[in-house]
Amino acid sequence: MGKTIYKVNETTLRIGEELIRSYGISAFEDGKELDRLDDVSPDRIFVEDMAAVFNRTGLSLVHFRDVVEDMLP
């Protein structure tokens, strides 16, 4: 198994008549997407910072979803 790499993904959500951009995180290993959390936050910088921490610390995929939940305000 290779190293897990976390990258920001973007989705567009329709809320009533309004389109909202939201950002999530995808987990990749050897170029294959293994897990994905959409709509983590509308704050791109916040989500980019989360992914950077995950990559810097070598977060295990086993803990990915729990850590995202724990980091939400």
C-alpha positions as CSV (number, residue, x, y, z in Angstrom):
1,M,0.0,0.0,0.0
2,G,1.2,3.5,-0.8
3,K,0.9,6.7,1.0
4,T,-2.6,8.3,1.3
5,I,-2.8,11.7,-0.3
6,Y,-5.6,14.1,0.5
7,K,-6.9,16.6,-2.0
8,V,-9.7,19.2,-2.0
9,N,-12.7,18.6,-4.2
10,E,-15.4,21.1,-5.2
11,T,-19.1,20.6,-5.6
12,T,-22.0,22.9,-6.5
13,L,-25.1,22.7,-4.4
14,R,-28.5,24.2,-5.2
15,I,-30.2,25.7,-2.2
16,G,-33.5,27.0,-3.3
17,E,-32.7,29.2,-6.3
18,E,-29.1,29.8,-5.2
19,L,-26.0,27.8,-6.3
20,I,-23.4,27.4,-3.6
21,R,-19.9,26.1,-3.9
22,S,-18.8,23.7,-1.3
23,Y,-15.5,21.9,-0.7
24,G,-14.7,18.5,0.5
25,I,-11.7,16.1,0.7
26,S,-10.8,13.1,-1.4
27,A,-8.3,10.4,-0.3
28,F,-6.1,8.9,-2.9
29,E,-3.6,6.0,-2.8
30,D,-1.5,5.1,-5.8
31,G,-3.7,7.5,-7.9
32,K,-7.0,5.8,-7.0
33,E,-9.7,7.6,-5.1
34,L,-10.4,5.4,-2.0
35,D,-12.7,7.7,-0.1
36,R,-14.4,11.1,-0.6
37,L,-16.3,13.5,1.7
38,D,-18.2,16.2,-0.2
39,D,-19.7,19.3,1.3
40,V,-17.4,19.6,4.3
41,S,-17.5,23.4,4.2
42,P,-18.1,26.4,2.0
43,D,-14.8,27.8,3.2
44,R,-12.2,26.6,0.7
45,I,-9.2,27.8,2.7
46,F,-10.4,25.9,5.8
47,V,-10.7,22.7,3.7
48,E,-7.3,23.2,2.1
49,D,-5.8,23.6,5.5
50,M,-7.4,20.4,6.7
51,A,-6.0,18.5,3.7
52,A,-2.6,20.0,4.2
53,V,-2.6,18.8,7.9
54,F,-3.7,15.3,6.8
55,N,-0.9,15.1,4.2
56,R,1.8,16.6,6.5
57,T,0.9,14.2,9.4
58,G,0.4,11.2,7.2
59,L,-3.2,10.6,8.4
60,S,-4.3,7.0,8.1
61,L,-7.3,6.5,5.9
62,V,-8.9,4.5,8.8
63,H,-9.2,7.8,10.8
64,F,-10.1,10.1,7.9
65,R,-13.8,10.5,8.5
66,D,-13.5,10.8,12.3
67,V,-10.8,13.4,12.1
68,V,-12.8,15.5,9.6
69,E,-15.8,15.4,11.9
70,D,-13.6,16.3,14.9
71,M,-12.2,19.3,13.1
72,L,-15.5,20.9,12.1
73,P,-16.5,24.0,14.0
